[in-house]
Amino acid sequence: MTQNNLQELKEIWDQWDDKIKKLFYCNYGDLPYLLDMKVDKHLFRALAQYWNPAYSCFTFEKVDLVPTVEEYMTLLRFPKIQADKAYLRAVNVPTFLKKLMSITGMSEQWVVAQIKQKGDSKCIHWKNLRDLILAHPDMKKRVDVFALSIYGLVVFPKTLRHIDEAVSDLFVQLDKRVTPVPIILPETFRSLNAYRRAGEGRFIGCAQLLLAWFHSHF
């Protein structure tokens, strides 16, 4: 599994007062509890062995179970999200530079200096966002950057300690009250399928959310 060290995110969250935490919950739902979900790798590997790639579900003897949109919506509890408004990537999306400028409220010069190329995609290192969360004078921007960091480090952990450009495509549309769950679930299924096919493949979905779903049933 690709797992980022979330200790710094947890420390920032714990330092925030009730006012800023309430602002986060109102805008982004119950994402922070994922920071406290300890991923038991032995349990996860055992669970993955029950994944049936042919039917995209877990098969426990004669019982089939699969996470649903409704269940993930309940686990994440998005107060501003419309369950029937799914994310679709726009044809003409702003550049990564423009999206980061909008999310962070920082200058073009600052953003250009932080963007890095990793493989076939652009990204920004977590430490740059961490410093911004700690120092930004605008409380709303601190909350936005913190939420972006959770999406990049926990929900879609493609590159360790980096937030991928693809995450920003989804993130900038959350203000339109779209639900990210129909994107989170397919990535989870795709990662499980790849994991099973490769035998020792890498799971890059949101392990914390999948285990939260598993615990809700058992």
Solvent accessible surface area in square Angstrom, and as a share of the most:
residue,aa,sasa,rsa
1,M,52,0.23
2,T,6,0.03
3,Q,52,0.23
4,N,16,0.08
5,N,105,0.54
6,L,21,0.10
7,Q,88,0.39
8,E,54,0.24
9,L,1,0.01
10,K,53,0.23
11,E,78,0.35
12,I,8,0.04
13,W,26,0.09
14,D,103,0.53
15,Q,134,0.60
16,W,32,0.11
17,D,91,0.47
18,D,120,0.62
19,K,140,0.60
20,I,4,0.02
21,K,44,0.18
22,K,138,0.58
23,L,46,0.23
24,F,0,0.00
25,Y,91,0.34
26,C,60,0.36
27,N,30,0.16
28,Y,15,0.06
29,G,1,0.01
30,D,28,0.15
31,L,0,0.00
32,P,6,0.03
33,Y,68,0.26
34,L,0,0.00
35,L,9,0.04
36,D,96,0.50
37,M,42,0.19
38,K,180,0.76
39,V,31,0.18
40,D,71,0.37
41,K,90,0.38
42,H,145,0.65
43,L,53,0.26
44,F,2,0.01
45,R,120,0.44
46,A,50,0.39
47,L,5,0.03
48,A,1,0.01
49,Q,102,0.45
50,Y,107,0.41
51,W,3,0.01
52,N,41,0.21
53,P,55,0.35
54,A,87,0.67
55,Y,165,0.63
56,S,42,0.27
57,C,12,0.07
58,F,0,0.00
59,T,42,0.24
60,F,38,0.16
61,E,164,0.74
62,K,201,0.85
63,V,87,0.50
64,D,90,0.47
65,L,43,0.21
66,V,52,0.30
67,P,4,0.02
68,T,52,0.30
69,V,52,0.30
70,E,123,0.55
71,E,50,0.22
72,Y,1,0.00
73,M,30,0.13
74,T,89,0.52
75,L,32,0.16
76,L,1,0.00
77,R,140,0.51
78,F,21,0.09
79,P,85,0.54
80,K,78,0.33
81,I,24,0.12
82,Q,70,0.31
83,A,67,0.52
84,D,133,0.69
85,K,84,0.36
86,A,49,0.38
87,Y,21,0.08
88,L,144,0.72
89,R,142,0.52
90,A,48,0.37
91,V,142,0.82
92,N,138,0.71
93,V,42,0.24
94,P,75,0.47
95,T,85,0.50
96,F,5,0.02
97,L,36,0.18
98,K,107,0.45
99,K,4,0.02
100,L,0,0.00
101,M,49,0.22
102,S,74,0.48
103,I,11,0.06
104,T,0,0.00
105,G,48,0.46
106,M,55,0.25
107,S,65,0.42
108,E,87,0.39
109,Q,154,0.68
110,W,59,0.21
111,V,0,0.00
112,V,86,0.49
113,A,64,0.50
114,Q,26,0.11
115,I,39,0.20
116,K,98,0.41
117,Q,109,0.49
118,K,87,0.37
119,G,77,0.74
120,D,129,0.67
121,S,19,0.12
122,K,90,0.38
123,C,0,0.00
124,I,0,0.00
125,H,35,0.16
126,W,2,0.01
127,K,92,0.39
128,N,26,0.13
129,L,0,0.00
130,R,57,0.21
131,D,73,0.38
132,L,13,0.06
133,I,2,0.01
134,L,107,0.53
135,A,81,0.63
136,H,19,0.09
137,P,126,0.79
138,D,61,0.32
139,M,59,0.26
140,K,79,0.33
141,K,46,0.19
142,R,55,0.20
143,V,0,0.00
144,D,12,0.06
145,V,1,0.00
146,F,0,0.00
147,A,0,0.00
148,L,0,0.00
149,S,0,0.00
150,I,0,0.00
151,Y,2,0.01
152,G,0,0.00
153,L,5,0.03
154,V,1,0.01
155,V,2,0.01
156,F,27,0.11
157,P,2,0.01
158,K,85,0.36
159,T,32,0.19
160,L,95,0.47
161,R,83,0.30
162,H,18,0.08
163,I,0,0.00
164,D,4,0.02
165,E,44,0.20
166,A,65,0.50
167,V,7,0.04
168,S,0,0.00
169,D,8,0.04
170,L,4,0.02
171,F,11,0.05
172,V,47,0.27
173,Q,23,0.10
174,L,16,0.08
175,D,108,0.56
176,K,121,0.51
177,R,106,0.39
178,V,7,0.04
179,T,0,0.00
180,P,0,0.00
181,V,0,0.00
182,P,39,0.25
183,I,58,0.30
184,I,2,0.01
185,L,10,0.05
186,P,68,0.43
187,E,39,0.18
188,T,1,0.00
189,F,45,0.19
190,R,113,0.41
191,S,1,0.01
192,L,1,0.00
193,N,27,0.14
194,A,27,0.21
195,Y,21,0.08
196,R,78,0.28
197,R,176,0.64
198,A,70,0.54
199,G,49,0.47
200,E,167,0.75
201,G,18,0.17
202,R,142,0.52
203,F,1,0.01
204,I,27,0.13
205,G,2,0.02
206,C,1,0.01
207,A,0,0.00
208,Q,7,0.03
209,L,0,0.00
210,L,1,0.00
211,L,1,0.01
212,A,10,0.08
213,W,0,0.00
214,F,28,0.12
215,H,95,0.42
216,S,76,0.49
217,H,76,0.34
218,F,136,0.57
